[in-house]
Amino acid sequence: MEAVELQTVHDLLMSPEERVELIGGEIVRRPMTRARHSQAQSRIDRGLSPFDDGAGPGGWWILPDISVAYEPHECPSHDLAGWRRERLPRLPDGPIALPPDCVCEIVSPGHEKKDTVQIPLLLRRHHVPFYWLIWPERRTLVAHALDADGWRVIATLKDADRARVPPFEAVELDLGVVLGDA
């Protein structure tokens, strides 16, 4: 039996391919972005902008399509991730090596395993406190918080529900707007 050589963050950085990430020691292509996915990503980013721009609650870096180097063989590119500025005072060049305080993934059809199994396990290992999943096709957002027993659902929004969802409860989130209803 031949040993499998896991690829590293260094290999990822040397890859000539664009839109790739490192999952389980393998450089994989990210799925083609669909219109609903892109719209949800753009609108959730805009909805959380008061935390990033300093005009509102502030104190965060909110970054779309950001690569995070958690381990030598794990560097996913999250649809959206946020760091409290007290933990990450300045943005580095290249992948960020500090685990975020919140990750939001927009689930793409055919790629559910990565977003609902692999990424949550990785985030749990690195004590990321909040994990949101948005399913544009199901018109659903499910927010999770990490506690001693693992991930706990703290909010479920469907269709045009509105709610204040941790850790961004200072603003009301309108899922209908995120999903393109308005």
C-alpha positions in Angstrom: 0.0 0.0 0.0 1.4 3.4 -1.0 1.4 6.2 1.5 -0.7 9.3 0.6 1.2 12.5 0.8 -0.9 15.3 2.2 -0.7 18.6 0.6 0.1 21.7 2.8 -0.8 25.3 2.9 2.6 26.0 1.1 1.4 23.7 -1.7 -1.9 25.6 -1.9 0.0 29.0 -2.1 2.1 27.6 -4.9 -0.9 26.3 -6.9 -1.4 28.0 -10.2 -5.1 27.4 -9.9 -7.5 30.0 -8.7 -10.6 29.2 -6.6 -9.0 26.3 -4.8 -8.8 25.4 -1.1 -7.1 22.9 1.0 -9.4 20.3 2.7 -8.1 17.3 4.4 -4.6 17.6 2.8 -6.1 17.8 -0.7 -6.2 20.9 -2.9 -9.7 21.0 -4.3 -11.5 23.3 -6.6 -14.2 25.4 -5.1 -17.6 24.9 -6.7 -18.8 27.2 -9.5 -20.7 30.1 -7.8 -24.3 30.1 -8.6 -26.4 33.3 -8.8 -28.4 32.6 -5.6 -25.2 31.7 -3.7 -23.5 34.9 -4.9 -26.5 37.1 -4.0 -26.9 35.6 -0.5 -23.1 36.0 0.1 -23.1 39.6 -1.1 -26.3 40.5 0.9 -25.2 38.9 4.2 -21.9 40.7 3.8 -23.8 44.0 3.4 -26.1 43.2 6.2 -23.2 42.7 8.6 -21.3 45.8 7.3 -22.1 47.9 10.3 -19.8 45.7 12.3 -17.0 46.2 9.9 -17.2 49.8 9.0 -17.0 51.4 12.4 -20.2 53.5 11.9 -22.3 50.9 13.8 -21.5 48.4 16.5 -18.0 48.0 14.9 -15.1 46.0 16.3 -15.0 43.4 13.6 -13.3 42.4 10.3 -16.0 40.8 8.1 -14.3 39.2 5.0 -15.9 37.3 2.1 -14.1 34.5 0.3 -11.3 34.4 2.9 -8.7 31.6 3.2 -8.0 30.5 6.8 -4.9 28.3 7.6 -6.1 26.3 10.6 -3.6 23.5 10.3 -0.8 22.5 7.9 -3.3 20.4 5.8 -6.5 22.5 6.3 -7.0 25.9 4.6 -10.6 26.3 3.5 -11.9 29.4 1.8 -15.0 30.5 3.8 -17.9 32.3 2.1 -17.8 34.8 5.0 -15.8 35.0 8.2 -15.4 37.5 10.9 -12.8 38.3 13.5 -13.1 40.6 16.5 -10.5 43.3 16.1 -9.3 42.9 19.6 -8.1 39.4 18.5 -6.9 40.4 15.1 -5.8 44.1 15.2 -4.5 44.1 11.6 -5.2 42.1 8.6 -2.2 40.0 7.4 -1.2 39.3 3.8 -2.1 35.9 2.6 -4.2 33.4 4.5 -5.2 34.3 8.0 -3.7 31.8 10.6 -6.0 32.9 13.5 -9.3 31.1 13.7 -12.3 33.4 13.1 -15.0 34.3 15.7 -17.8 33.5 13.2 -18.0 31.7 9.9 -20.9 31.8 7.5 -21.1 29.3 4.6 -23.6 29.4 1.8 -24.4 25.8 1.1 -24.1 24.8 -2.6 -26.0 21.8 -4.0 -23.7 18.9 -4.3 -21.2 20.3 -1.7 -23.3 19.8 1.4 -20.8 17.4 3.0 -18.0 20.0 3.2 -20.2 22.7 4.7 -22.3 20.5 7.1 -19.7 17.9 8.2 -16.1 18.7 7.4 -16.1 22.4 8.1 -18.1 22.2 11.4 -15.6 19.5 12.7 -12.7 21.7 11.8 -14.2 24.8 13.4 -15.0 22.9 16.6 -11.4 21.7 16.9 -10.3 25.3 16.7 -13.0 26.6 19.0 -14.7 29.0 16.6 -17.7 30.2 18.6 -20.3 30.8 15.9 -21.1 29.0 12.6 -23.9 30.0 10.3 -25.2 28.0 7.3 -27.4 29.6 4.6 -29.3 27.4 2.1 -30.5 29.7 -0.6 -32.5 26.9 -2.3 -34.2 26.0 1.0 -34.6 29.7 2.0 -33.1 28.9 5.4 -30.4 30.2 7.7 -29.3 28.1 10.7 -27.0 29.7 13.3 -24.9 27.5 15.7 -23.0 28.4 18.8 -20.2 26.2 20.2 -20.5 25.1 23.8 -18.9 22.3 25.8 -21.0 19.6 24.2 -20.5 20.8 20.6 -22.7 22.8 18.2 -26.0 24.1 19.4 -28.6 25.6 17.2 -29.3 29.2 18.4 -31.5 30.5 15.6 -33.3 29.2 12.5 -34.7 31.6 10.0 -37.0 30.6 7.2 -38.2 32.6 4.1 -38.6 36.2 5.3 -38.0 35.8 9.0 -36.3 38.6 10.9 -34.2 38.1 14.0 -31.2 39.3 15.9 -28.7 36.5 15.6 -25.5 36.2 17.8 -22.9 37.3 17.6 -24.4 40.1 15.5 -27.5 40.7 17.5 -27.0 44.5 17.5 -28.7 44.5 14.1 -31.8 42.8 12.9 -31.2 40.4 10.1 -33.9 40.1 7.4 -33.5 36.7 5.7 -35.9 37.8 2.9 -33.4 40.6 2.0 -30.5 38.2 2.2 -32.2 35.8 -0.2 -33.1 38.6 -2.6 -36.7 39.3 -1.9 -36.1 43.0 -1.6 
